[in-house]
Amino acid sequence: MAQFKQRTRMISGNPIVVGERRLLPTVLVKTLEGEMIPGSPVCAVQLQPASLVEEGPEGERWHNIPYATRDALSSMGAAAAGIALAGSIALLLIWLARGGRR
């Protein structure tokens, strides 16, 4: 049976200096390692921009970076599930309206 090891880390990038401001980007790194077939290692890495820390004379501000792709796919998946459910209910109602047998 295949066993996988999953790790999630937050990594900060090189600081970017713009005038008096210092910007520090961070990335969420998800790693999946394991073997599907003994002796054949598999590794998958997903990088996701996470945030930007802005340091200036007035202090630090944290800016989250939305993950638009994940949000869009989640919305599309929810819509597809809703359409499938509505279609199943419609078919069930049609079947029941016809007497429930063929």
N, C-alpha and C positions, 0 to 999 in steps of 0.2 A: 504494500500500500504506500502511495506517495505521501511524503511528509514535507511540509514547507515551513520555513521560518520567516516571519514577517517582522520588519522593523520600521518604525516611524521616527524621523528625526527632524528637528528644525535647525537649519543651517543659515548663518548670516553671511552675506556677501561682503565685498570690499566696500568700505565707506566712500561715498561720493561727496566731495566738498564743493559747495556752490556759495560763493561769498562768505557770509558768516554762518551759513547753515551747513550741517553735516547730515547726509541722508544714508541710512543703513538699511539695505534691502534684506529680507529674509525669505527663505524658500522651505516649503515642507517637502521632505523626501521620504517616499514610501518604497521600501525594498522588499521583494518577495524572492526567497532563494529556496531551492530544494532540488529533488530529483524525481522526474516522472518515471524514468527507467533507470534502474541501478547503473551507475557509471556515466550517466548523461546529465550533468548539472544544468539547471535552468535558473535564470535570474531575470527578473523584471523590475524596472525602476520607473517610478512616476514622480515627476517634479511638478510642484504647484506653487506659484507665487503666493506668499502668505501675507506679508505686511511690509510697511516702510516706516521706519522710525526717523522722525525729523527732530534733530537737535539744533536749537538756536539760542539766542540770547534770552528769550523768555522761557526756556525750558524744553522739555521733550514732549512730542506729540506722536501718538501711535495711529497709523492709518492702515486699516485692514484692506486687503485687495480682494474683491469678490471673485469667486471662481465661476465665471459666467457659463462655461461649458457644462460643468456639473449641474448647475441650476437649470439650464435649458434642457438637458437630457432628463432630469428628474421631472420637469413639467411635461415633457413629451411622453415619458413613461406613464405618468399618472393619467394623462389624457387618453392614451391607448388602452389602459386598463379600464377606464370609465366607459369607453366606446365598446370594448369587448363585453363588459358586464351588461350594458344597456342592450346590446344585440342578443345576448343570451336570454335576458328577461323577455325581450320581444318574441324570440322564438318559442320560449316556454308558454307565453300567453297565447300565441297563435296555435300551438299544439293543444293547449287546454280548451281553446274556443272550438276546435274541430272535434272535440269529444275525447281527446287523449289517447286515441288508438288509430291504427291504420286499417 
